[in-house]
């Protein structure tokens, strides 16, 4: 597994979890969905993603979007 896939898995998991929490707990969890979406947009334009840094430090190899530095 590469850093790219790990970031996508994390983003997808957080978005689905947020959607479930909105339906079951509170609509305020839409803020989490918005945060995840904003972070994905920001990382697409800048190439900076805090989750990618964490996954790289955990030893995952880089990928196309987040190459090894």
Secondary structure as UniProt FT lines:
FT   HELIX           3..24
FT   HELIX           27..29
FT   HELIX           30..46
FT   HELIX           50..57
FT   TURN            58..59
//
